[in-house]
């Protein structure tokens, strides 16, 4: 029982860290469609690249800590009740990613970040967390 608890204390944060990275990687992939029309304007590429790097860094440093609170609640619920369903983790990931974005005063909506992109990032992040830590949630032994 003590070894399982130690494993859970390691797997849950590792799952969160990997989920955040997967979510932001998904966001980077989804936002590359905004680059396509700018390729024809060479003078604008430098400004676009700078703008996107500032936006990505801002999103990572501002939103990741804001996502931690709802993510911790979702993980604690999964751990307490031994919820091992991929659907729970995917929905929790989508809600976790959407909450800080939706609650921000001006939002991050615009030509780069849109609501479906943010939800897709949360779905990917929730699935990655399930793959790493969610399949074995809780202290109850897994049933065969």
C-alpha positions in Angstrom: 0.0 0.0 0.0 2.8 2.4 0.9 4.6 1.6 -2.4 1.4 2.3 -4.4 1.0 5.6 -2.6 4.6 6.6 -3.4 4.0 5.6 -7.1 0.9 7.7 -7.2 2.7 10.7 -5.7 5.3 10.4 -8.6 2.9 9.5 -11.4 0.3 12.2 -10.9 2.7 15.2 -11.2 4.6 13.5 -14.1 1.3 13.0 -15.9 0.4 16.7 -15.3 3.7 17.9 -16.6 3.5 15.7 -19.7 -0.1 16.7 -20.3 0.8 20.4 -20.2 3.6 19.9 -22.7 1.3 17.8 -24.9 -1.4 20.4 -24.7 0.9 23.3 -25.6 2.5 21.2 -28.4 -1.0 20.7 -29.8 -1.6 24.4 -29.6 1.6 25.1 -31.5 0.6 22.6 -34.2 -2.9 24.0 -34.4 -1.8 27.6 -34.6 0.6 27.0 -37.5 -2.3 27.5 -39.9 -2.1 31.2 -39.1 1.4 31.2 -40.7 0.3 30.0 -44.1 -1.0 33.4 -45.5 2.0 35.2 -44.0 4.5 33.3 -46.0 3.8 35.5 -49.0 4.8 38.6 -47.0 8.5 38.3 -46.2 8.7 41.5 -44.1 5.9 40.3 -41.9 7.4 36.9 -41.1 9.9 38.3 -38.5 7.1 40.2 -36.8 4.8 37.2 -36.9 7.4 34.9 -35.5 8.2 37.3 -32.7 4.5 37.7 -31.9 3.8 34.0 -31.9 6.8 33.3 -29.7 5.7 36.0 -27.2 2.1 34.7 -27.3 3.2 31.1 -26.7 5.5 32.0 -23.9 2.8 34.2 -22.3 0.3 31.4 -22.6 2.7 28.9 -21.1 3.8 31.0 -18.2 0.4 32.6 -17.4 -2.0 29.7 -18.2 -0.1 26.7 -16.9 -0.2 27.9 -13.3 -3.9 28.8 -13.7 -4.6 25.3 -15.1 -2.9 23.7 -12.2 -5.7 24.4 -9.7 -8.6 22.8 -11.7 -6.2 20.0 -12.7 -5.2 19.3 -9.1 -8.9 19.1 -8.2 -9.7 16.7 -11.1 -6.7 14.5 -10.3 -7.6 14.4 -6.6 -11.1 13.3 -7.5 -9.8 10.6 -9.8 -7.4 9.4 -7.2 -9.9 9.5 -4.3 -12.5 7.6 -6.2 -10.2 5.5 -8.3 -11.6 6.8 -11.6 -9.7 5.1 -14.4 -11.9 6.1 -17.3 -10.2 7.8 -20.3 -13.5 9.7 -20.8 -13.2 11.3 -17.4 -9.7 12.4 -17.9 -10.4 13.8 -21.4 -13.3 15.8 -20.2 -11.4 17.0 -17.1 -8.5 18.0 -19.5 -10.9 20.0 -21.7 -12.4 21.7 -18.7 -9.0 22.4 -17.2 -7.7 24.0 -20.4 -10.9 26.0 -21.0 -11.4 27.5 -17.6 -8.5 29.9 -17.4 -8.9 30.8 -21.0 -12.7 31.5 -20.6 -12.3 33.4 -17.3 -9.6 35.7 -18.5 -10.9 39.3 -18.9 -10.1 39.8 -22.6 -9.7 36.2 -23.4 -7.1 34.9 -25.8 -9.5 34.6 -28.6 -8.3 35.9 -31.9 -6.7 34.8 -35.1 -4.3 32.5 -33.3 -6.1 31.0 -30.3 -9.7 30.0 -30.7 -12.1 28.1 -28.5 -12.0 24.8 -30.5 -8.2 25.0 -30.4 -8.1 25.3 -26.6 -10.6 22.5 -26.2 -8.6 20.3 -28.5 -5.5 21.0 -26.4 -7.3 20.0 -23.3 -8.6 16.8 -24.8 -5.1 15.9 -25.9 -3.7 16.8 -22.5 -6.3 14.8 -20.6 -5.6 11.8 -22.8 -1.9 12.0 -22.2 -2.5 12.3 -18.5 -4.7 9.2 -18.6 -2.0 7.3 -20.5 0.6 8.1 -17.9 -1.2 8.3 -14.6 -5.0 8.0 -15.1 -5.2 4.3 -16.0 -4.0 3.3 -12.6 -5.7 6.1 -10.5 -6.4 5.5 -6.9 -5.0 3.3 -4.2 -7.5 0.5 -4.9 -5.9 -2.4 -6.7 -6.7 -2.7 -10.4 -9.2 -5.4 -11.4 -8.4 -7.8 -14.1 
